[in-house]
Amino acid sequence: MTSDPTFRPERETFMFKTLLDLFARNCDANGATVLFERPGEPDISFAEAMTQVTAFAGVLEEIGVQPGDRVAAQVDKSPEAVLLYLATLHRGAVFLPLNTAYTGAEIDYFLGDSEPALFVCRPETLSQHAARASDRLTVESLGGAGEGTLAERARRVTPIETPVARSADDPAAILYTSGTTGRSKGAVLTHGNLASNCAALLDAWHFTTEDRLIHALPIFHTHGLFVACNMALAAGATMIFLTRFDPDEIIAEMADATVLMGVPTFYTRLLKSPRLDAVTTAGMRLFVSGSAPLLEEDHRAFEQRTGFAILERYGMTETCMIASNPYDGARRPGAVGFPLPGVEIRITERETGAELPQGDIGAIEVRGPNVFQGYWRMPEKTASEFRADGFFITGDLGRIDGDGYLRIVGRDKDLVITGGYNVYPKEIEALIDDLPGVSESAVIGLPHPDFGEAVTAIVVPRPGEAVDEAALQNGLSSVLARYKQPKRVLCIEELPRNVMGKVQKAELRTRYKDLYQTAN
């Protein structure tokens, strides 16, 4: 299943352009265009953004960040955080965004594994992170209002105007992704991955300099940074840059916007507002949903209320975007559409890799310029996830229907996706099993009307002991990011197992599938 295999992102100029190149082109051609529009705050133009990027690049050079070094950032959403990302690319370094919900123990792992030259944290956490500094790691801060030690240094430093040249195969970013076994893996994305995927999306979604994108997504995630931000930076479009999702604010912004990119939770919450209708959305042209499956009932309800069919797409940390429902054509509920330009998709028998006939359910595999370089310092894991012909095994199960639409039907691992974020059950189970009174546990995802899936812990108490739900949740609150924490804890006498002793999570998911539906 291929869409235009001859497509190349450099077809205009016949030479490779990085995301930074495309941004710089817009700064030169349309420097006065607003890049960041923030309610109640001054606008930031493309030209002003470039001035900040070159200043941040000067700080990176002053610190000693070299091409290929990692720059890790756990900071609040702000224009300056996006400009730090661009400055990292400008310096030829590799950007590593970290979820702001990660705890100290989780940060220890990411910093230890990636060995960055610079770690940027929030100003309020600088004192606790300062102890991490060494002759190999510099710690600076950057706040949501553009304050912090990094910003202070940027005001004094000599800007670096000329970026370090990068090729398509040079690493640009590392995003950590969860699996069902082992620790989190760092997916290495190249400049070619980011630029090619951005070009494909601009083409597929008709995105131009005239667009005004409502950006209410986090920027430590593929969707918020490498889809939404990259498209605006490359197209010369304006981002209405919001730090949180508020349905009333989003609806108000639609009067002067053209595109909204969101996760299914956005649309679930918008549909609860009586203000959402064909009048309030009249100025919009596109609504995009991704990062988790959109409920078919929400898809249909949104179209009935507004006249707009939400465009669902499919992507992963390791591949950026893979497929999309058509811009012109039927956007079908429950389907994620067709391969993006330059991308190939096939459905195979998981063990053998044999391609399956159209309509059969199997493993989704993908090949194209969007597919990542590999897992950071994990050559064996990388090799195990690729076929000999270069196809990446996504770990998702799907089928291609009679009209060529790709449909995701499940995952061949027990990954939980809650509110668009991936949650690794084994990590949570290990922590629960160490808590007082717990014999063993199983963590599963159950259908939730707001989050798509809710992290749920099934716990077996030790004989003669009891486990209190609130106490267990409190015991996890300091060691797990909030989105990973179980929303419910259920105690049972024993976990269901097969004859080989393996816990049957599918049975648990079936048994408790209505837990959150009936609770509302």
Secondary structure per residue as TSV (DSSP state, phi and psi in degrees):
chain	resnum	aa	ss	phi	psi
A	1	M	-	360.0	107.9
A	2	T	B	-131.5	145.7
A	3	S	S	-119.4	112.0
A	4	D	-	47.1	70.3
A	5	P	T	-64.4	-12.8
A	6	T	T	-88.2	-3.0
A	7	F	-	-61.3	139.8
A	8	R	-	-139.5	136.2
A	9	P	T	-64.6	-19.5
A	10	E	T	-95.4	21.2
A	11	R	T	-63.6	-23.0
A	12	E	T	-71.3	-43.4
A	13	T	T	-113.4	-9.0
A	14	F	S	61.6	24.9
A	15	M	S	-145.9	150.8
A	16	F	-	-67.2	135.0
A	17	K	-	-122.1	128.6
A	18	T	-	-79.8	168.5
A	19	L	H	-58.6	-38.6
A	20	L	H	-63.8	-38.3
A	21	D	H	-60.5	-43.7
A	22	L	H	-66.7	-39.2
A	23	F	H	-62.7	-46.1
A	24	A	H	-62.2	-36.8
A	25	R	H	-60.5	-41.3
A	26	N	H	-69.8	-34.4
A	27	C	H	-63.5	-38.3
A	28	D	H	-73.1	-43.4
A	29	A	H	-82.8	-34.5
A	30	N	S	-138.5	52.7
A	31	G	T	-59.9	-29.3
A	32	A	T	-80.1	-13.0
A	33	T	S	-61.7	137.6
A	34	V	E	-73.3	127.2
A	35	L	E	-93.5	-51.4
A	36	F	E	-112.6	118.4
A	37	E	E	-111.8	120.5
A	38	R	-	-123.8	126.6
A	39	P	T	-56.2	124.8
A	40	G	T	79.2	1.0
A	41	E	S	-125.9	157.4
A	42	P	-	-62.5	144.4
A	43	D	-	-69.3	157.3
A	44	I	E	-124.5	119.4
A	45	S	E	-82.4	169.6
A	46	F	H	-59.7	-43.3
A	47	A	H	-63.8	-42.6
A	48	E	H	-65.3	-36.4
A	49	A	H	-63.5	-42.5
A	50	M	H	-63.4	-37.2
A	51	T	H	-59.4	-41.9
A	52	Q	H	-70.0	-37.5
A	53	V	H	-60.7	-46.1
A	54	T	H	-68.0	-30.8
A	55	A	H	-69.8	-45.1
A	56	F	H	-61.2	-38.9
A	57	A	H	-61.4	-36.8
A	58	G	H	-63.6	-39.3
A	59	V	H	-64.3	-42.9
A	60	L	H	-59.7	-42.5
A	61	E	H	-65.0	-41.7
A	62	E	H	-61.6	-38.8
A	63	I	H	-69.2	-28.0
A	64	G	T	106.9	14.6
A	65	V	-	-68.1	123.4
A	66	Q	-	-104.5	159.0
A	67	P	T	-52.8	132.1
A	68	G	T	93.2	-17.5
A	69	D	-	-67.2	156.9
A	70	R	E	-96.8	142.4
A	71	V	E	-121.6	110.4
A	72	A	E	-96.2	141.7
A	73	A	E	-139.5	122.2
A	74	Q	E	-119.8	85.8
A	75	V	-	-133.6	159.9
A	76	D	-	-69.5	156.9
A	77	K	S	-65.3	129.4
A	78	S	-	-164.5	160.4
A	79	P	H	-57.7	-37.9
A	80	E	H	-62.8	-32.6
A	81	A	H	-65.8	-40.7
A	82	V	H	-65.4	-38.7
A	83	L	H	-71.2	-28.5
A	84	L	H	-64.2	-40.3
A	85	Y	H	-57.4	-47.7
A	86	L	H	-65.8	-37.9
A	87	A	H	-64.3	-35.1
A	88	T	H	-63.2	-44.2
A	89	L	H	-64.6	-38.6
A	90	H	H	-58.6	-37.8
A	91	R	T	-83.6	-4.7
A	92	G	T	80.5	12.7
A	93	A	-	-92.4	-176.9
A	94	V	E	-118.2	123.4
A	95	F	E	-87.7	136.1
A	96	L	E	-129.7	89.4
A	97	P	E	-78.1	138.3
A	98	L	-	-123.0	138.3
A	99	N	-	-56.0	132.8
A	100	T	T	-68.2	-12.9
A	101	A	T	-86.3	-9.8
A	102	Y	-	-61.6	140.0
A	103	T	-	-85.6	173.4
A	104	G	H	-58.0	-41.0
A	105	A	H	-63.9	-37.9
A	106	E	H	-69.1	-40.7
A	107	I	H	-61.6	-38.2
A	108	D	H	-55.2	-43.8
A	109	Y	H	-65.8	-48.3
A	110	F	H	-64.0	-41.5
A	111	L	H	-70.2	-37.4
A	112	G	H	-67.1	-36.0
A	113	D	H	-77.7	-41.7
A	114	S	H	-88.0	-21.0
A	115	E	-	48.8	61.7
A	116	P	-	-72.5	158.6
A	117	A	S	-84.9	-23.4
A	118	L	E	-140.4	134.5
A	119	F	E	-121.5	122.4
A	120	V	E	-109.1	124.0
A	121	C	E	-120.7	178.3
A	122	R	-	-74.0	148.1
A	123	P	G	-55.0	-37.7
A	124	E	G	-71.5	-13.9
A	125	T	G	-107.8	3.5
A	126	L	H	-60.0	-40.7
A	127	S	H	-63.0	-37.2
A	128	Q	H	-77.5	-26.5
A	129	H	H	-90.5	-14.9
A	130	A	G	-57.2	-31.5
A	131	A	G	-66.9	-15.6
A	132	R	G	-76.3	-17.5
A	133	A	-	-63.1	145.1
A	134	S	-	-153.2	-174.5
A	135	D	S	-69.6	-9.7
A	136	R	S	-110.0	-11.5
A	137	L	-	-135.5	123.6
A	138	T	E	-100.2	137.8
A	139	V	E	-115.1	124.0
A	140	E	E	-129.9	172.3
A	141	S	E	-127.4	154.8
A	142	L	-	-150.6	125.0
A	143	G	-	-101.2	169.8
A	144	G	T	-67.1	-17.9
A	145	A	T	-103.4	15.7
A	146	G	S	82.4	11.9
A	147	E	-	-91.2	-177.3
A	148	G	S	114.3	168.4
A	149	T	H	-66.4	-32.7
A	150	L	H	-66.2	-42.3
A	151	A	H	-66.6	-37.5
A	152	E	H	-62.6	-44.7
A	153	R	H	-64.1	-35.9
A	154	A	H	-64.1	-29.4
A	155	R	H	-73.6	-18.0
A	156	R	H	-107.2	-17.1
A	157	V	S	-82.8	160.4
A	158	T	-	-81.5	121.4
A	159	P	-	-62.5	152.1
A	160	I	-	-106.1	108.5
A	161	E	-	-80.8	-35.0
A	162	T	S	-96.3	119.7
A	163	P	-	-75.1	157.2
A	164	V	-	-73.1	128.6
A	165	A	-	-66.2	136.1
A	166	R	-	-129.5	148.6
A	167	S	-	-101.3	172.4
A	168	A	T	-61.3	-28.8
A	169	D	T	-90.5	-4.1
A	170	D	S	-75.4	137.8
A	171	P	E	-63.2	140.3
A	172	A	E	-115.9	-31.3
A	173	A	E	-155.6	156.3
A	174	I	E	-125.7	123.9
A	175	L	E	-117.3	127.7
A	176	Y	E	-82.6	134.4
A	177	T	E	-128.0	147.8
A	178	S	-	-93.2	151.4
A	179	G	-	-127.2	-166.0
A	180	T	S	-104.3	-4.5
A	181	T	S	-138.6	145.1
A	182	G	S	75.9	-177.3
A	183	R	S	-81.2	169.8
A	184	S	-	-58.4	144.4
A	185	K	E	-110.7	140.9
A	186	G	E	-92.2	110.7
A	187	A	E	-82.9	121.6
A	188	V	E	-91.0	114.0
A	189	L	E	-104.5	133.8
A	190	T	E	-93.4	169.2
A	191	H	H	-60.1	-36.2
A	192	G	H	-66.1	-39.7
A	193	N	H	-58.3	-50.2
A	194	L	H	-66.6	-45.5
A	195	A	H	-68.2	-43.1
A	196	S	H	-66.5	-41.2
A	197	N	H	-68.6	-38.4
A	198	C	H	-62.2	-45.8
A	199	A	H	-61.5	-41.0
A	200	A	H	-63.6	-40.7
A	201	L	H	-70.6	-39.2
A	202	L	H	-57.7	-41.2
A	203	D	H	-69.3	-47.9
A	204	A	H	-68.3	-34.4
A	205	W	T	-105.9	10.1
A	206	H	T	55.7	41.1
A	207	F	-	-84.5	131.4
A	208	T	-	-137.7	178.9
A	209	T	T	-64.7	-16.3
A	210	E	T	-80.5	-10.3
A	211	D	-	-77.0	149.5
A	212	R	E	-126.8	105.7
A	213	L	E	-93.9	125.0
A	214	I	E	-78.5	114.0
A	215	H	E	-111.0	101.1
A	216	A	-	-119.8	15.2
A	217	L	S	-89.0	158.1
A	218	P	-	-69.2	159.1
A	219	I	S	-112.3	16.8
A	220	F	S	-102.4	15.5
A	221	H	S	-129.7	151.1
A	222	T	I	-52.9	-45.5
A	223	H	I	-61.5	-51.3
A	224	G	I	-71.7	-36.3
A	225	L	I	-95.5	-55.0
A	226	F	I	-87.2	-11.1
A	227	V	I	-103.7	-68.6
A	228	A	I	-63.0	-56.5
A	229	C	I	-64.2	-47.5
A	230	N	H	-58.4	-39.4
A	231	M	H	-65.5	-42.3
A	232	A	H	-66.4	-42.3
A	233	L	H	-62.2	-40.9
A	234	A	H	-77.8	-34.0
A	235	A	H	-86.0	-18.6
A	236	G	T	80.5	29.8
A	237	A	-	-94.5	170.1
A	238	T	E	-100.9	137.6
A	239	M	E	-105.8	124.6
A	240	I	E	-83.8	99.9
A	241	F	E	-94.6	105.7
A	242	L	-	-108.8	140.8
A	243	T	S	-86.2	-10.7
A	244	R	S	-152.4	166.7
A	245	F	-	-98.4	116.0
A	246	D	-	-127.5	117.5
A	247	P	H	-54.9	-42.9
A	248	D	H	-65.0	-40.2
A	249	E	H	-66.9	-41.4
A	250	I	H	-60.8	-46.4
A	251	I	H	-63.0	-39.1
A	252	A	H	-63.7	-39.5
A	253	E	H	-70.2	-22.8
A	254	M	G	-60.7	-21.9
A	255	A	G	-64.8	-22.7
A	256	D	G	-130.7	31.7
A	257	A	-	-132.0	171.4
A	258	T	S	-125.3	-27.5
A	259	V	E	-137.4	141.3
A	260	L	E	-125.5	126.9
A	261	M	E	-110.6	128.4
A	262	G	E	-151.2	177.5
A	263	V	-	-100.9	165.1
A	264	P	H	-53.7	-33.9
A	265	T	H	-56.9	-36.8
A	266	F	H	-55.6	-48.7
A	267	Y	H	-73.2	-33.5
A	268	T	H	-60.0	-42.6
A	269	R	H	-75.3	-36.7
A	270	L	H	-61.6	-39.1
A	271	L	T	-66.1	-18.1
A	272	K	T	-79.3	-12.2
A	273	S	-	-88.8	128.4
A	274	P	T	-69.2	-12.2
A	275	R	T	-78.0	-17.5
A	276	L	-	-74.5	115.4
A	277	D	S	-159.5	-174.6
A	278	A	T	-67.5	-22.0
A	279	V	T	-77.5	-47.7
A	280	T	T	-69.4	-21.0
A	281	T	T	-103.7	8.5
A	282	A	T	-61.5	-30.0
A	283	G	T	-86.2	-6.2
A	284	M	-	-82.5	158.6
A	285	R	-	-123.3	-18.9
A	286	L	E	-154.6	134.0
A	287	F	E	-121.8	124.8
A	288	V	E	-116.0	140.6
A	289	S	E	-131.3	141.0
A	290	G	-	-165.8	-171.6
A	291	S	S	80.2	-17.1
A	292	A	S	-164.8	161.7
A	293	P	-	-66.6	137.8
A	294	L	-	-89.8	131.2
A	295	L	-	-60.9	133.8
A	296	E	H	-60.0	-34.8
A	297	E	H	-67.0	-32.7
A	298	D	H	-70.6	-38.9
A	299	H	H	-57.9	-48.5
A	300	R	H	-70.2	-39.9
A	301	A	H	-65.3	-38.7
A	302	F	H	-64.9	-42.1
A	303	E	H	-66.8	-38.3
A	304	Q	H	-64.3	-39.3
A	305	R	H	-76.8	-35.6
A	306	T	H	-115.8	-22.4
A	307	G	S	88.5	-2.2
A	308	F	-	-104.6	130.7
A	309	A	-	-88.9	121.8
A	310	I	-	-64.3	135.8
A	311	L	E	-91.6	110.5
A	312	E	E	-90.3	142.5
A	313	R	E	-132.8	173.6
A	314	Y	E	-135.0	128.8
A	315	G	E	-155.5	176.3
A	316	M	E	-145.8	162.9
A	317	T	T	-57.1	-42.2
A	318	E	T	-74.7	-15.5
A	319	T	T	-127.9	-0.1
A	320	C	E	53.2	-140.0
A	321	M	E	-87.6	140.3
A	322	I	E	-109.7	-47.7
A	323	A	E	-142.1	160.6
A	324	S	E	-152.3	144.2
A	325	N	-	-62.2	154.2
A	326	P	-	-70.9	147.9
A	327	Y	S	-70.7	-47.0
A	328	D	S	-106.4	109.5
A	329	G	S	136.7	178.2
A	330	A	-	-71.0	127.6
A	331	R	-	-101.6	103.0
A	332	R	-	-92.4	130.5
A	333	P	T	-58.2	136.2
A	334	G	T	83.3	-3.1
A	335	A	-	-114.9	153.4
A	336	V	-	-112.4	10.5
A	337	G	B	86.8	-139.0
A	338	F	E	-119.5	161.2
A	339	P	E	-59.5	143.1
A	340	L	-	-68.5	161.1
A	341	P	T	-52.8	131.0
A	342	G	T	86.8	-4.6
A	343	V	-	-105.0	140.3
A	344	E	E	-114.7	138.1
A	345	I	E	-127.9	138.8
A	346	R	E	-140.9	156.7
A	347	I	E	-110.5	125.5
A	348	T	E	-129.5	165.9
A	349	E	-	-76.1	122.0
A	350	R	T	-54.9	-44.2
A	351	E	T	-77.3	-40.9
A	352	T	T	-94.9	-24.0
A	353	G	-	81.7	4.4
A	354	A	-	-67.8	132.2
A	355	E	B	-70.0	137.9
A	356	L	-	-97.6	155.8
A	357	P	-	-64.8	154.0
A	358	Q	T	-57.2	132.6
A	359	G	T	101.7	-22.3
A	360	D	-	-79.0	147.1
A	361	I	-	-87.7	134.1
A	362	G	E	-164.7	-167.4
A	363	A	E	-75.8	135.4
A	364	I	E	-86.5	125.1
A	365	E	E	-123.1	148.6
A	366	V	E	-140.1	146.1
A	367	R	E	-140.4	139.6
A	368	G	S	162.9	177.8
A	369	P	T	-69.2	-10.6
A	370	N	T	-82.2	-16.7
A	371	V	S	-77.1	133.5
A	372	F	-	-60.5	167.0
A	373	Q	-	-76.6	-32.7
A	374	G	E	152.3	178.6
A	375	Y	E	-87.4	135.9
A	376	W	T	-55.5	117.2
A	377	R	T	54.4	33.8
A	378	M	-	-134.4	66.8
A	379	P	H	-61.8	-36.2
A	380	E	H	-69.3	-41.1
A	381	K	H	-65.0	-41.2
A	382	T	H	-59.6	-48.1
A	383	A	H	-61.4	-35.0
A	384	S	H	-72.5	-17.8
A	385	E	T	-96.7	-1.3
A	386	F	B	-118.6	142.9
A	387	R	-	-79.2	165.5
A	388	A	T	-62.8	-27.0
A	389	D	T	-91.7	11.5
A	390	G	S	94.0	-1.5
A	391	F	-	-75.8	135.3
A	392	F	E	-92.0	133.5
A	393	I	E	-87.8	109.0
A	394	T	E	-71.6	-25.1
A	395	G	E	87.9	-4.3
A	396	D	E	-96.8	153.7
A	397	L	E	-108.8	141.2
A	398	G	E	-163.2	-177.4
A	399	R	E	-148.9	157.5
A	400	I	E	-108.3	118.8
A	401	D	-	-76.9	-178.8
A	402	G	T	-62.6	-21.6
A	403	D	T	-99.0	7.2
A	404	G	S	89.0	2.2
A	405	Y	-	-78.7	134.7
A	406	L	E	-81.3	134.7
A	407	R	E	-126.3	127.6
A	408	I	E	-86.3	127.4
A	409	V	E	-112.4	-7.3
A	410	G	E	162.5	-171.1
A	411	R	E	-126.2	143.8
A	412	D	S	-88.7	8.9
A	413	K	S	-129.9	173.7
A	414	D	-	-96.2	30.1
A	415	L	-	-61.3	139.5
A	416	V	E	-107.6	133.0
A	417	I	E	-114.5	112.5
A	418	T	E	-121.7	120.0
A	419	G	T	60.0	25.5
A	420	G	T	91.5	-4.5
A	421	Y	E	-104.1	141.6
A	422	N	E	-82.0	136.2
A	423	V	E	-125.2	131.4
A	424	Y	-	-97.0	105.1
A	425	P	H	-59.1	-39.5
A	426	K	H	-61.0	-36.5
A	427	E	H	-60.6	-42.3
A	428	I	H	-73.4	-39.7
A	429	E	H	-59.9	-41.5
A	430	A	H	-61.8	-37.9
A	431	L	H	-72.1	-41.4
A	432	I	H	-63.7	-42.5
A	433	D	H	-63.7	-20.1
A	434	D	T	-88.0	-6.2
A	435	L	S	-80.6	152.6
A	436	P	T	-57.7	137.3
A	437	G	T	84.2	-4.7
A	438	V	E	-96.5	129.0
A	439	S	E	-88.4	-49.3
A	440	E	E	-162.3	169.4
A	441	S	E	-150.6	162.7
A	442	A	E	-138.8	129.9
A	443	V	E	-107.4	129.3
A	444	I	E	-134.5	166.8
A	445	G	E	-105.7	131.9
A	446	L	E	-119.7	148.0
A	447	P	E	-55.6	132.6
A	448	H	E	-134.0	133.1
A	449	P	T	-66.3	-19.1
A	450	D	T	-106.4	-43.9
A	451	F	T	-98.5	0.9
A	452	G	E	83.0	-62.7
A	453	E	E	-133.3	145.5
A	454	A	E	-112.8	130.6
A	455	V	E	-65.4	125.3
A	456	T	E	-133.0	133.0
A	457	A	E	-105.3	126.4
A	458	I	E	-103.3	119.1
A	459	V	E	-121.7	137.5
A	460	V	E	-105.8	113.8
A	461	P	E	-71.1	157.0
A	462	R	-	-65.4	150.2
A	463	P	T	-54.7	129.0
A	464	G	T	80.5	1.8
A	465	E	-	-117.6	161.4
A	466	A	-	-120.9	151.0
A	467	V	-	-118.4	122.9
A	468	D	-	-90.6	127.7
A	469	E	H	-58.2	-47.8
A	470	A	H	-65.8	-39.2
A	471	A	H	-66.0	-39.3
A	472	L	H	-66.1	-44.9
A	473	Q	H	-61.8	-39.4
A	474	N	H	-65.2	-35.5
A	475	G	H	-67.0	-21.7
A	476	L	H	-95.0	-15.4
A	477	S	T	-63.5	-28.5
A	478	S	T	-90.7	-9.2
A	479	V	T	-117.5	-7.4
A	480	L	S	-127.7	141.1
A	481	A	-	-57.0	148.2
A	482	R	G	-56.4	-39.6
A	483	Y	G	-69.0	-17.3
A	484	K	G	-86.9	-16.1
A	485	Q	S	-72.8	134.9
A	486	P	-	-58.9	135.9
A	487	K	S	-80.0	-25.8
A	488	R	E	-141.5	151.8
A	489	V	E	-124.8	122.1
A	490	L	E	-114.2	132.4
A	491	C	E	-102.7	131.1
A	492	I	-	-134.4	166.3
A	493	E	S	-74.3	-37.1
A	494	E	-	-157.5	152.6
A	495	L	-	-83.7	140.0
A	496	P	-	-68.3	136.7
A	497	R	B	-135.3	156.2
A	498	N	-	-89.1	-175.3
A	499	V	T	-65.7	-20.5
A	500	M	T	-88.8	-1.0
A	501	G	-	88.7	4.2
A	502	K	-	-80.2	133.2
A	503	V	B	-64.0	131.7
A	504	Q	-	-92.8	85.8
A	505	K	H	-67.4	-30.0
A	506	A	H	-60.7	-38.8
A	507	E	H	-65.2	-39.5
A	508	L	H	-64.8	-41.3
A	509	R	H	-63.4	-37.7
A	510	T	H	-68.6	-43.1
A	511	R	H	-61.0	-39.2
A	512	Y	T	-112.6	21.1
A	513	K	T	-61.2	-24.2
A	514	D	T	-100.9	11.4
A	515	L	H	-55.9	-48.6
A	516	Y	H	-87.6	-19.1
A	517	Q	H	-70.9	-44.1
A	518	T	H	-78.0	-19.6
A	519	A	H	-76.3	-19.3
A	520	N	-	-90.0	360.0
